[in-house]
Amino acid sequence: MATAIKDAKNRLSPILMTTLAAALRLLPLAIGSGEPVREIEGLMSVVILSGLFSSAALNLLILPGKAFRFERFGKSMKEIGA
């Protein structure tokens, strides 16, 4: 568990900085005007923003839990001699 928490803390800052930098750059496109050319860019920026936030959430919330489970599984396999 300590390894998973330490790894999550190490990844927190770079993931948040990258996600926020990209999101702040795409936000004006997502909110932008309804011009025909801008409509496609606006929809694409919304999709990219949702992908950025979902990948950041997965990296910060789901992966540490999975790492903990694999670490615990490895320890139990060593105990039974496999």
trRosetta pair geometry for C-beta under 8 A, 3 or more apart (Angstrom, degrees):
i j d omega theta_ij theta_ji phi_ij phi_ji
1 4 5.8 -56 -152 36 35 110
1 5 6.3 31 154 -16 69 107
1 68 5.4 38 -100 -130 60 117
1 71 7.7 -162 -43 80 39 141
2 5 5.9 -56 -147 39 32 109
2 6 6.1 32 155 -19 66 109
3 6 5.8 -56 -144 38 29 110
3 7 6.2 28 157 -17 65 108
3 67 7.0 -122 108 143 99 119
3 68 7.9 162 68 -92 86 65
3 71 6.2 155 56 -99 130 157
4 7 5.9 -56 -146 38 28 109
4 8 6.3 29 155 -20 63 107
4 64 4.3 112 173 -167 101 82
4 65 7.3 101 -177 -68 147 21
4 67 4.4 159 -106 89 99 112
4 68 4.2 -45 -29 -60 160 88
4 71 6.9 -131 -42 2 105 141
5 8 5.7 -54 -147 36 31 112
5 9 6.4 31 154 -19 64 105
5 64 6.8 77 -78 -163 39 133
6 9 5.8 -55 -150 35 31 111
6 10 6.5 30 152 -19 64 106
7 10 5.6 -54 -148 36 33 112
7 11 6.3 21 158 -10 67 110
7 64 6.6 172 78 -106 101 90
7 67 6.6 -55 57 114 148 173
8 11 6.0 -63 -145 43 30 103
8 12 6.4 52 153 -51 64 96
8 60 6.4 95 -156 -150 99 60
8 63 7.8 159 -92 86 92 92
8 64 4.2 -7 -63 -78 125 138
9 12 5.6 -32 -148 -2 32 121
11 14 6.3 -72 -158 50 50 101
11 15 5.4 40 156 -20 85 119
11 59 6.4 -124 144 157 138 111
11 60 7.1 -158 103 -93 110 72
12 15 6.3 -73 -149 40 20 106
12 16 6.1 10 165 -11 63 115
12 60 6.4 78 -107 -121 73 112
13 16 6.1 -61 -141 41 25 105
13 17 6.1 22 164 -17 64 111
14 17 5.9 -57 -141 39 29 109
14 18 6.1 25 163 -16 65 110
15 18 6.1 -60 -147 39 26 107
15 19 6.1 21 159 -15 64 113
15 56 5.4 141 163 -134 109 87
15 59 5.4 -165 -125 100 150 141
15 60 6.2 -173 97 -58 155 104
16 19 5.8 -58 -140 41 28 109
16 20 5.9 22 164 -14 66 112
16 56 7.0 96 -88 -156 51 131
17 20 6.1 -59 -141 42 24 105
17 21 6.1 25 160 -21 63 110
18 21 5.9 -55 -144 35 26 110
18 22 6.4 18 161 -10 62 109
19 22 6.2 -63 -150 42 27 104
19 23 5.9 23 156 -19 66 114
19 52 5.1 145 -140 166 85 105
19 53 6.8 106 -168 -88 127 51
19 55 7.9 -172 -97 77 115 91
19 56 4.4 11 -80 -71 155 143
20 23 5.5 -56 -137 41 30 111
20 24 6.0 31 163 -20 66 106
21 24 6.2 -54 -145 35 24 107
21 25 6.6 21 155 -16 59 109
22 25 5.8 -61 -152 38 32 110
22 26 6.2 16 157 -9 68 113
22 48 7.7 -113 158 146 117 111
22 52 5.6 -162 93 -118 129 151
23 26 6.0 -64 -141 45 30 102
23 27 6.1 51 156 -48 66 98
23 49 5.7 87 -124 -131 84 93
23 52 5.9 -165 -67 101 93 150
23 53 7.3 68 -90 -59 132 93
24 27 5.7 -32 -143 4 30 122
25 28 7.9 -60 176 23 32 96
26 29 5.4 -61 -164 42 58 113
26 30 6.0 56 143 -25 84 106
26 45 4.4 175 -173 -159 102 106
26 48 5.9 -138 -131 88 160 120
26 49 5.4 -164 104 -66 137 98
26 52 8.0 160 30 -3 148 148
27 30 5.6 -57 -144 36 34 111
27 31 6.2 14 164 -4 69 111
27 45 7.9 -170 -68 159 14 129
27 49 7.5 94 -80 -98 61 138
28 31 6.1 -66 -140 48 30 99
28 32 5.9 62 155 -64 64 93
29 32 5.4 -24 -145 -14 29 127
29 38 7.5 -153 -151 -160 72 90
29 41 5.3 -95 -164 142 116 102
29 42 5.7 -162 158 -97 72 54
29 44 7.9 -44 143 73 132 84
29 45 3.9 143 101 -46 117 163
30 42 5.8 113 -129 -156 30 73
30 45 4.4 -130 -64 108 79 116
30 46 5.0 118 -131 -71 105 73
30 49 6.0 -3 -70 -15 149 147
31 42 7.8 -151 26 -136 14 109
32 35 7.9 -54 143 25 110 93
32 38 5.2 -115 120 179 131 131
32 41 7.4 -2 50 94 149 109
32 42 5.4 -135 53 -87 102 111
33 38 5.8 61 73 80 74 161
34 38 7.0 -174 -162 80 9 113
34 39 6.4 34 -160 -78 58 95
35 38 4.2 74 60 16 93 112
35 39 7.0 -143 87 -27 45 78
36 39 5.8 -39 -152 7 31 116
37 40 6.9 -57 -174 29 38 102
37 41 7.1 25 141 -5 67 113
38 41 5.3 -61 -149 47 46 112
38 42 5.7 52 152 -29 77 105
39 42 5.7 -54 -146 34 28 113
39 43 6.5 24 158 -14 63 105
40 43 6.0 -56 -149 38 30 107
40 44 6.2 28 154 -17 64 110
41 44 5.7 -57 -145 40 31 111
41 45 6.2 31 156 -21 66 107
42 45 5.8 -55 -146 35 28 109
42 46 6.6 31 154 -20 63 103
43 46 5.7 -51 -152 31 34 112
43 47 6.7 33 152 -17 65 103
44 47 5.7 -54 -152 36 35 111
44 48 6.3 33 152 -17 67 107
45 48 5.5 -52 -143 39 35 111
45 49 6.1 40 155 -22 66 105
46 49 5.7 -52 -145 36 30 113
46 50 6.5 27 156 -16 63 105
47 50 6.0 -56 -149 37 29 107
47 51 6.4 30 152 -17 63 108
48 51 5.6 -57 -150 38 32 113
48 52 6.3 36 152 -23 66 104
49 52 5.6 -52 -148 32 32 113
49 53 6.4 22 159 -11 65 107
50 53 6.0 -56 -145 41 32 105
50 54 6.1 29 158 -17 66 110
51 54 5.9 -57 -139 40 28 106
51 55 6.1 24 163 -16 65 109
52 55 6.2 -62 -148 38 24 105
52 56 6.3 23 156 -17 63 109
53 56 5.7 -53 -145 37 32 112
53 57 6.3 33 156 -19 65 105
54 57 5.7 -53 -147 37 33 111
54 58 6.3 33 154 -19 65 105
55 58 5.6 -51 -145 37 34 112
55 59 6.2 33 156 -18 65 107
56 59 5.8 -57 -146 38 30 110
56 60 6.1 9 162 -4 66 115
57 60 6.2 -68 -139 47 26 98
57 61 5.4 -15 177 15 68 121
57 62 7.5 60 131 -9 70 99
58 61 6.8 -69 -118 52 17 85
58 62 4.7 -31 -153 32 61 125
58 63 6.5 73 150 -27 69 95
59 62 7.6 2 -36 48 12 85
59 63 5.5 -8 -143 10 38 135
60 63 7.6 41 -16 38 10 100
60 64 7.5 -4 179 -9 32 114
61 64 7.2 -79 -168 31 14 101
61 65 7.3 2 154 -8 54 114
62 65 6.0 -69 -161 39 35 110
62 66 6.3 29 152 -17 72 109
63 66 5.5 -54 -142 38 37 111
63 67 6.2 40 158 -22 68 103
64 67 5.6 -52 -145 35 33 113
64 68 6.4 37 154 -21 64 103
65 68 5.6 -52 -151 33 32 113
65 69 6.5 31 152 -18 64 104
66 69 5.7 -54 -149 36 35 111
66 70 6.4 31 154 -16 67 105
67 70 5.9 -55 -146 39 31 108
67 71 6.2 35 153 -22 65 107
68 71 5.6 -54 -146 35 29 113
68 72 6.3 27 155 -16 64 107
69 72 5.8 -55 -147 39 30 110
69 73 6.2 33 152 -22 65 107
70 73 5.4 -51 -143 37 33 114
70 74 6.3 37 155 -22 65 102
71 74 5.8 -52 -151 33 29 112
71 75 6.7 29 152 -17 62 104
72 75 5.8 -53 -151 35 33 112
72 76 6.5 30 153 -17 65 106
73 76 5.8 -57 -148 38 31 109
73 77 6.4 33 153 -20 65 106
74 77 5.7 -55 -148 35 31 112
74 78 6.5 33 153 -20 64 104
75 78 5.7 -54 -151 34 33 112
75 79 6.5 36 151 -23 65 105
76 79 5.5 -49 -149 31 36 116
76 80 6.7 21 158 -8 66 105
77 80 6.3 -62 -147 43 31 99
77 82 4.7 -78 -168 62 86 112
78 81 7.6 39 -179 -76 32 27
78 82 7.7 -91 -72 50 23 70
